[in-house]
Amino acid sequence: MSLCVLHMGPGLRIFVSLFFPLCHLPPPSAAANLRPGAEQKVVFITARVHPGETPSSFVCQGIIDFLVSQHPIAKVLRDHLVFKIAPMLNPDGVYLGNYRCSLMGFDLNRHWANPSPWAHPTLHGVKQLIIEMYNNPKINLEFYIDIHAHSTMMNGFMYGNIFEDEERFQRQAVLPKLLCQNAEDFSYSSTSFNRDAVKAGTGRRFLGGLLNDTSYCYTLEVSFYSYIVAGTTTAVPYTEEAYMKLGRNVARTFLDYYRLNSLVERPLAPTPKTRKEKEPLFKGTTPQGQGTGHVGSKLEKRSQTHPKDQSLPTQ
């Protein structure tokens, strides 16, 4: 079993766990959507590490479908960002019908700290890729999102990390707040930030401690059952389409985030607005300390927050 790399345009690469040897597909033109020498801004998304959490696959499918579509927001995102997506981290567990474990009986989401290439091959491959990106001065992994499903809570919500730096902790809350505006089924009030020792081996916890202070790591949870729209008391059952809609709203929220941080400046052509689609809360402002530029080394990035590179083309 190995990791197959599917290149779907200059700004989107999808990684799929397969039961046959590594595929070698023609790569896209190197950073075709970025100016020469500019930093690549990467969003990394994983799903289905727990095979029984089937809603995570539909949410991930919604993200992928939106990003490869002709929607003007999707085009802007592809032009400015690189999305790397591993839609199924536990394919053998899915094949066997397991609820939480892999073929070898491991809960893969507790082995991020030291995954074995033999016992946890998909996890090992994804972690090595993330470390390679982290060590590359031309790449900045800005977001990591691991998609799960929750068996007791309703709505979609996120888990984030706790940091001693209060400013970094507050910046981490921006993306879920924006997503709450765009998705009627996403609850910011159910979103929480923790460093529970039991979750130390999860992707969100491990990568939150590994990556620099301009990277944000989340677990995105969605209910197996239903959601309650704000201002109502009626539970709305989730459907496959509703899960995929949440995925589409996750993808489009990145535009709000990067508009907020001045990466994308020119307005898009008018498009029909969905029920919850709004301008960012902080339109025209940048949260204190939220930079958008690259510095010369990863060591410098670990030690302090720097303005990020503004050299990417605008739409």
N, C-alpha and C positions, 0 to 999 in steps of 0.2 A: 504494500500500500504506500502511496506517495502523494505528493501535492502537485496537481496539474495547474499550470498557469494559463488562464484564458485572457488574451488581450482584446479588449473591446473598445478600441479608440484610444487616443493619446492620453485621455484623462481617467480611464477606468480599466482596472485589471481585476479579474475575479479569480480566486483560488478555490479549486474544488478538490476535495479529498476523493481519491480513486483507488480501486482495487487492482490496478495494473500499473506498469512502470511509468516513470515520469514522462510527461508529454513535452516536447520541444516545439513550440509554435513560433512562427515568425514574430519578432517583437515589433512594436510600433516604432515610428521615428522617435529618436531619443528626445524626450521633453519637447515635443513638437509644439505644445501649447504654452511653452514658457520661453521667455527671453534667454539668450545665451548667458550662462553663468548665474541665472537666478535660482533661488532656493525653491525646491519642490515642497509644496504644502500637502501633506498626506492625511487622509481620513481612513482609518483601518476599522473594518467592521467584521465581526465574527458571529456565528449563530449555531444553534443545535449542538452545543457541547453536551447537553443532556438530551438524549435521544427521544424521551417521552414528551418533551416540551414542544409539541408540533406547532403551536401558534408562532413560535419564533421563526420557523421557516416561511410562513406566510408574510410576516412583517419584513423579513429579509427580501423575499420575492418582490414586495412592493417597492422597496428601496431600489433594487436592481432594475425593475421595469421602468421606474421613473427616470433613473439616471441614463438609461440607454434610449429614452424616448426623444421625440422631437420637441418636447415642451421647451419654451424659451428659457425657463429657469434651469432646466436640466442642461441646456447648452452652455449657459453661463457657468454653471458649476464645473462642467467638464473642461471649460476653457481656463479655469483658474486653479482647480484642485486635482489631485490624484486620489482616486478612491481605490482601495484594495479591500476585497471582500472575500472572506472564507465562509460560504453559506452553510457548510456542514462539517463541524470539527469532529464528529463522532459517527462516521458512516457505518462502521461495523455494528455499533450499538443500535443504530436505526434499523439496519437490515435484520438484526435478530429480534427486534421488538422490545429491547430493554427500555426501562424507564429512565435510569440515571447513569448506568455504567457502560463501559466499553466491553468488547469481546473478552478482554482479560480481567474484567471485574473491577476496573478502576473508575473512580469518579474523576474524569479528566480535569474538571474545574477545581481540583485541589492539588494539582501537580505542576503549576506554572513555574514554581521556583526551581525545580530540577527535573524537567521531563526527560524520560528515557527515549532515545531514538527507536528502541525495540518495543517497549511497552506502551509508549504514548507517541507514536510517530507523527500524527497530525499536529499535536501540540508542540512537539519538538521542532517541526518544520516551520510553523508559524512564529514561534519564539525566535528561532535563528534569523528569520527574515526581519523581524522587528529590531533585533539587535544590530543587524547589518545596516538597517536604515538609521538607527540611532547613532551609529559610529560614522555615518556618512555626513560630512559637513555641508553637503548640498541638499540634504533632506531634513525636513522638520515634520515629525509625526505629531500633528496637532490634536487629533482626536482618536481615541480608541473606544469603541462601543461594542459590548458583548450582549447579544440579544437572548433573552430567556422568557419563560412563561411561569406564571405564579398560580399556585393551586388554591390559595385562600383569599387573596386580596382581589379587589376589582379595579378596573381601569388600567391604563398604562402608567408607569411611573419609573423613576430611576433611582439607583443607588450610586452615590459618589463617595469620595474619600475625604478624610479629615487631615488638614495640614496645620502645622504650627503657624505658618504665615497666614494671617487673617486676610490679607489682600488676595492671595492666591485662592484661599477658600471661597471668598466672595465671587471671584471671577469664574470659578467652577460652576456657580449657580446660573450663569447667564444662559447657557444653551437650554437646560430644562425649562427655564422661565419662558423663553421664546417659543419652545415647542408647545407649552401650555396654551399659548395664544393661537397656534395653528391647528391643534388637534383637540376636538371636543371631548375625546375619550382619554386624554392625557391629564393626569392629576399632579400638579406641583405640590399640593399639600401632602400627598402620599410619598413624595420623593424624600429620601433621607440620605444622610452622609454619615459614614461610620468607619471604624477600623477594628471591627470585631475580630478577635484572634482566630476564631473558627474559619473566617473567610480569607485568611492570610494567603492561601494558595490559589485564590481565584485570579483570573486575568486582570480584573479591575484593580484589585489590591496590589498584586505584584507589579504590574506595569506602572501604577500610580506612584510606587516607590522608586522605580527604575528610571523613568523618563524625567526630562527636565521640567522646570516650573512653567513652561509655556505649553505643556501638553496636558490634556484633560481626559480622564479615563472614567467610563461609566458602565454600569450594568443596566440595560434597558429591560424592564419587566413588563409583561402584558398578561392580563387575567385569562385564565382558561375559560371563563364563564361570560362575564358581562361588564358593562361600564355604566356609570351614572353621569349624565350631562350636568354640568354646573348649573345650579338654580332649580334643579328638579329632584325628585325622589324616586323616579322610575328607573329600574335596571333594564338596560338595553342589551339583549344577548349579542355576543360577538358572532360574526360570520367570517368566512374566509375573506370576503371582500372588505369587511371592516378591518381585519388585521392588515391586509395589504394597503388599505387607505392610511393606516397609522404609519406604515413604512414610507409611503409617499410623502406624508407630512414630515417625517423625520428628515428625509432628503431635502425637501424644500426649505426647512428651517435653517440649513447651513447658509442659504442665501441671506436670510435675515441677520445671521451672526456676522457674516463677512461684510455685509453692508454697514452694519454697526461699527465694524473695525476698519472701514474705508478701503477694503480690498476691491469691492465692486462699487463703482460710483455712479455710472450712467444708468438711468432708469430703464427697465425692460419695456418692450412694447406692451401695450395694454392687453391683459388677458382676463378672462372671467374669474372673478374672485370666489373662493369657497367660503363657507359659512364663517370660519374662524380666521381667515387670512387677513392679517393686519400689517401695518408698518411696525418696525421694532419699537419697543418701549422707549428706548433711549435714542431715537432718531436724531442724527446730527451731533451726537456726543460720543465720547469714548470713555468707558469706565476707567477710573484711575488705575494706572499701572498696567493696563491691558495693552501690551505691545503687539506689533505685527512685523518684526524684522529679524534678520539672521545675523548672528555674530560669527566670528571666525572659527570658534572651536566649541565642541560639546561641553568641555570642561567649564568654559566661561558661562555657558547656558545653565549649567547646574548651579552655579554659584550666585547668579543674580538674574533679574529680569531685564531684557533688553528690548528696545523697539525692534520689530520684525521688518524684514525687507519689504519695501514699497515698490519694487521694480517690476511686479507683474503687470501685464497689460490689463487695462480696464475695458469693459464692454461699452 
